[in-house]
């Protein structure tokens, strides 16, 4: 879905040509950028004064090797459509993000991570091969044996190495479409660390919600979810067919401190510690997908998402400082998602995750106030040897990007000269 704005309605571009991919596509002197379903929050999917190439109609399943669990598909195929196809056959994607509305090409280009990074790493580690179209018309077969360097550059390559035509993906065997879920409530960061350290050994999937209304005199509270695929279990599930659409974009944000305090109270108190919850995979992995166009709730000004990772040893002090800053600035995020990354290294040269703790935050757009907030947050993150996720970034400067992504200089060798993006132009000024 080619668009002139990000999923958060920010940033926007004034001039951008949007076209659909075709096999007859030819490249002129403009900047090109392949795009998917438009769920990136920053400007990695935007291309001011250039051309975006929508891949979403290039979305066929080529083959499924059910014996070895290998899916071969075109890059515009969505995670939603893949799961609808493979789950009834007893397979799952080894890594999924927080929404099903992401294409395979987008998953590779951003090297997505999920709730199981501590066990399996990022999506790119399960890409068996890709076919990569370069602007000179060459199609490169990239795998472990052939053009492996281009495979590493294209995973987390932000669409800059060319167009991913198709990909082969290793799958995960499952025997049920359900997940065994254990819920814990915590009332301090110390309690979070204790729960997490225990759960990472037992559970494949872990994630927590945190209440970001915080000051030094109060404990940080949250809800921790841990899950494993349920074995040999099926039932009718209302969530499978539940579909709500946010009807319109209001002139102002419905997400504010008043509504957030109420919602945070409800979420915390309605979630009880439980060891016997069984959830359909759609509810566990993709709770926000139940509401189509939920981003409209932020109004015409939209919102920004912000995600960072810092080394584990710096985690507690960094998170406390971040929460202190956002409360001091009276810009409390609508959603705070806290989890740990493991030590499984990605093949991607510019992959975001490394071993440590990551926090993802949604901020209503308050214009210059929000930009100043992010500048202040970035200072803390980089002082603590962290990095920001490009797929959710709108403000990182060249120095911050280049110093925190050590593979970027090697990556430059593989960029297609006719490809660029708003993000890439911004961090290379």
C-alpha positions, 0 to 999 in steps of 0.5 A: 500500500503505497502512501505519502505518510507513515502508519502513525500519520507522521512523517508525511511527504509532499511529493512522491510518485507511487507505482505498482510492481510489474515484471516490465518495470524499468528504472530511470534516474529517480530514487526508487523504494519497494514498499509493502503494507505501509506499517512502518512508523518512521520514514523508512517506507517514504521517498520524498521526490522519488518513487515507491514501488508497491509490492502488495499485488505480487503476493502468490504462494509459489510452493510449500514443502510440507516435509521439510517446512519451507515456504516459497512465496512472492515478497508482497504476500502478507504474514496474515495470508501466510498464517491463514494458509500454513497454520491449518497444515501444522506450521507457523512462522518462526518469528512474527511481529505485533501485527499480521499486516506486514509483507514478507519483503517488509519482514526481511527488509526490517529484520523483524523481531517478535516475542521469542527473540531470546530463543530464536533471534530475528526473522532474517535467520530463517530466510533460506534464500531470496531473489533480488532484482537490481536496477540494472535488470540483474536478478541475484539468487541469494542464499548460503552458497550464492551471493551470501553477502547480498543476503546479509545486506538485504536482511535489515537492508531497508529496501535499499539493495533492490527489490525482493522478488521472492523468498524461501522461509523456514517454518516452525512445526506446531500441532495447534493454533492455540497458545498456553499463556501464563500471566504475571503482574509486577510492581517494580523493575526488580520484579520484572527482571526476576520474572523474566529471568525465570520465564525465558528458560521455560517459555518460547514467547515473553513480553510485558506491558508497562504503565508509563505513568511513573515517578521515582517515588512510585513503583513501576507496574506492569503485566508480563505474558509468557507463552508456548504453543499449545499441543494438540488442542482446538476449539471454536474461538470468537476472536478468529472472526471478530473484526472491528474498524475504527470509523473515522479520524477525529479532529483531535487525539482520543489518546490523552493523559486522562483516557490513558490513566483510565485505560492503564488502570483497567488493563492492570486490574483486569489482568490476573495472575493465571497459569491456565489461560489458553489463547488463540494465536491471533489474540496472543500475537496480534491483539491490536489487529482486532481493530482495523485502522486503530491508528486513527484514534490519535486524530489528524496529528497522528503519533510517533512510535519509539523503540530502543535497545540497550545492553542488559547491564544498562537496562534498569537505569536507562528505563528509569531515566526514560520514564522519568523524562517522559513524565517530566515532559508530560508526554506519557506514551499510549503503549509501553511494551518491554521485553528482552532480546537474547544473544542470537546474532542476526545475519543482517548487517544493520539488524536492530536487536542485540542482547539487552532490553528493549522498550517500545513506546507510542507517543501522540504527536505534539509537534515540536514538543515531541521532537524535543522529547525524542532528542532528550531520549536519544541522548540517554539511549546513546549514552548507554550504548543503545540504538534506535529501531529504523522502522520506528524512527523519525528523528535520528541524526546521521551521527547517532545512526552511524555510530550505533550501527557498526555494519553500516559502512560495509552495507553501503557497498551493496546499496543499489545506486537507484534506491533510496528512502526518506530515512536513508537520506536523513541519516546520510546528510 
